[in-house]
């Protein structure tokens, strides 16, 4: 299933690259025309630019504020700094995602030990991070991109609800996919239980000499063993969560690759912490899958750790060859941000909050001190992402 998810992501990235390339020649011609048209107005342009920088101070994600900037080429571009950022972000995500996994697998593991408390805090902190990323980072960024002056097509500029539309599409799509997967796994699970029960009953009847030909074996009720109580549901939820985080991480990498040197350093520092916290959130959820083998957690952790560096590399390549602020590029990023927001919101509310807090009998019966620690961690995670939104 991981292959299917990331094949879809690869197709989206391929479409983005093709669309950007198709507009490259058109944008280059527009850039030359704009330079001729605005010759002799350099002083006024500088004053306007300075005014806009003051007005938008602190908004590291802010894109072009006028149609003229959509065809501008970033002149101050330190490629060595971008290459270094790839390895720093990769190191941060590796530490964040594999730290909780390694901590969880050190034996012996006690439910009352300090490691259990650390992982519990990280788990609920990560839930807050995911909610903060979806509400405070992805949705506002998608709105900003849909309202960008670089999108000139009236089909997109005349309607202001596209962020919600694409987020809803993602929610409905993921809900159908998750339902289909869980139904398949539940059917498979029940068939396996029925087979085991039939074999066990037949053996007992033969041993007791009471086997009667044509009499069907009595099958016990296994309703208490449905998929809701199995690891399959946690596996599906974790994969859906990783899909949303991966899409967002690619967008983050593209943003860093597109940025100019002037705003690069604060954006880079903020994104390192941003990705570190997202990695911790994913690592604690991978623990819930309880795989005895290291292979699947290793693959999931590595895939996530590579997405932002790959996004940065794509952003650098695009920035050096074509205009990163073309209509196709801006539109693709807006749509992907909206889809990722829908995926994360669905997962956060259905699986993380409803599934593990409100509908979790063990959590409801837990002590007040345990609940206080969990909710405090949840709120701090969301608050941290709200603060980081000032720079990233």
Long-range contacts (C-beta under 8 A, 24 or more apart in sequence): 1-181, 1-239, 2-239, 2-299, 2-300, 2-303, 5-239, 5-242, 5-243, 5-246, 6-246, 6-303, 9-243, 9-246, 9-247, 9-250, 12-247, 12-332, 12-336, 13-250, 13-314, 15-332, 16-328, 16-329, 16-332, 16-336, 17-314, 17-318, 19-328, 19-329, 19-332, 20-318, 20-322, 20-323, 20-324, 20-326, 20-328, 20-329, 20-332, 21-322, 22-328, 23-322, 23-323, 23-326, 23-327, 23-328, 23-329, 24-321, 24-322, 24-323, 24-326, 26-326, 27-70, 27-71, 27-322, 27-323, 27-326, 28-323, 30-71, 31-71, 31-72, 31-73, 31-323, 34-68, 34-71, 38-68, 58-390, 58-391, 60-259, 60-263, 60-266, 60-267, 60-270, 60-391, 60-392, 61-141, 61-144, 61-255, 61-267, 61-392, 62-144, 63-144, 63-145, 63-148, 63-150, 63-325, 63-330, 64-148, 64-149, 64-150, 64-325, 65-149, 66-149, 67-149, 67-150, 67-152, 69-149, 69-325, 70-148, 70-149, 70-150, 70-323, 70-325, 70-326, 70-327, 70-330, 71-323, 71-325, 72-325, 73-323, 74-258, 74-260, 74-319, 76-260, 76-261, 76-262, 77-260, 77-261, 77-319, 77-320, 78-261, 78-264, 79-316, 79-320, 81-261, 81-264, 82-256, 82-257, 82-264, 82-312, 82-315, 82-316, 83-316, 85-256, 85-268, 85-312, 86-309, 86-312, 86-313, 87-309, 88-268, 88-272, 89-253, 89-271, 89-272, 89-275, 89-308, 89-309, 89-312, 90-305, 90-306, 90-308, 90-309, 92-272, 92-273, 92-275, 92-276, 92-279, 93-275, 93-276, 93-278, 93-279, 93-304, 93-305, 93-308, 94-279, 94-301, 94-305, 95-276, 95-279, 96-275, 96-276, 96-277, 96-278, 96-279, 96-280, 96-282, 96-283, 97-279, 97-280, 97-282, 97-283, 97-286, 97-301, 97-304, 97-305, 98-283, 98-301, 99-280, 99-283, 100-280, 100-283, 100-284, 100-286, 100-287, 101-283, 101-286, 101-287, 101-297, 101-301, 104-287, 105-294, 117-373, 119-284, 119-287, 120-370, 120-373, 120-374, 120-377, 121-373, 121-377, 122-280, 122-281, 122-283, 122-284, 122-377, 123-284, 123-285, 123-287, 123-377, 124-373, 124-374, 124-375, 124-377, 124-378, 124-381, 125-277, 125-280, 125-281, 125-377, 125-378, 125-380, 125-381, 126-277, 126-278, 126-280, 126-281, 126-282, 126-283, 126-284, 126-285, 126-381, 127-281, 127-348, 127-352, 127-353, 127-356, 127-378, 127-381, 128-377, 128-378, 128-379, 128-380, 128-381, 128-382, 128-383, 128-384, 128-385, 129-277, 129-278, 129-280, 129-281, 129-381, 129-382, 129-384, 129-385, 130-241, 130-245, 130-278, 130-281, 130-344, 130-347, 130-348, 130-352, 130-381, 131-344, 131-345, 131-348, 131-381, 131-382, 131-385, 132-381, 132-382, 132-383, 132-384, 132-385, 132-386, 132-389, 133-245, 133-248, 133-274, 133-278, 133-344, 133-385, 134-244, 134-340, 134-341, 134-344, 134-345, 134-348, 135-345, 136-382, 136-385, 136-386, 136-389, 137-248, 137-274, 137-385, 137-389, 137-392, 138-248, 138-251, 138-337, 138-338, 138-340, 138-341, 138-344, 139-163, 139-167, 139-337, 139-338, 139-341, 140-389, 141-251, 141-337, 142-166, 142-334, 142-335, 142-337, 142-338, 142-341, 145-330, 145-331, 145-333, 145-334, 145-337, 146-331, 146-334, 148-325, 148-330, 148-334, 150-325, 150-326, 150-327, 150-330, 151-327, 151-330, 151-331, 151-334, 152-327, 153-327, 156-331, 162-334, 162-335, 162-338, 163-334, 163-337, 163-338, 163-341, 164-338, 165-338, 166-335, 166-338, 166-339, 166-342, 167-338, 167-339, 167-341, 167-342, 167-345, 168-342, 169-339, 169-342, 170-338, 170-339, 170-340, 170-341, 170-342, 170-343, 170-346, 171-342, 171-343, 171-345, 171-346, 174-240, 174-243, 174-342, 174-343, 174-346, 174-347, 175-346, 177-240, 178-236, 178-237, 178-240, 181-236, 182-227, 182-232, 182-233, 182-236, 185-227, 185-230, 185-232, 185-236, 186-226, 186-227, 186-232, 189-225, 189-226, 189-227, 189-230, 189-232, 190-222, 190-226, 193-222, 193-225, 194-219, 194-222, 197-222, 231-289, 231-290, 234-288, 234-289, 234-290, 235-289, 237-285, 237-347, 237-350, 237-351, 237-352, 237-355, 238-285, 238-286, 238-288, 238-289, 238-300, 240-343, 240-346, 240-347, 240-351, 241-282, 241-285, 241-344, 241-347, 241-351, 241-352, 242-282, 242-300, 242-303, 242-304, 243-343, 244-340, 244-343, 244-344, 244-347, 245-278, 245-281, 245-282, 245-304, 245-340, 245-344, 246-303, 246-304, 246-307, 247-336, 247-339, 247-340, 247-343, 248-278, 248-337, 248-340, 248-344, 249-275, 249-278, 249-304, 249-307, 249-308, 249-311, 250-307, 250-308, 250-310, 250-311, 250-314, 250-336, 251-311, 251-333, 251-336, 251-337, 251-340, 252-308, 252-311, 252-392, 253-307, 253-308, 253-309, 253-310, 253-311, 253-312, 253-313, 253-314, 253-315, 254-311, 254-312, 254-314, 254-315, 254-318, 254-324, 254-333, 255-315, 255-333, 256-308, 256-311, 256-312, 256-315, 257-311, 257-312, 257-313, 257-314, 257-315, 257-316, 257-317, 257-318, 257-319, 257-324, 258-315, 258-318, 258-319, 258-324, 258-325, 266-391, 267-391, 267-392, 269-391, 270-388, 270-390, 270-391, 270-392, 271-308, 271-392, 273-388, 274-385, 274-388, 274-392, 275-308, 277-381, 277-384, 277-385, 279-304, 279-305, 281-381
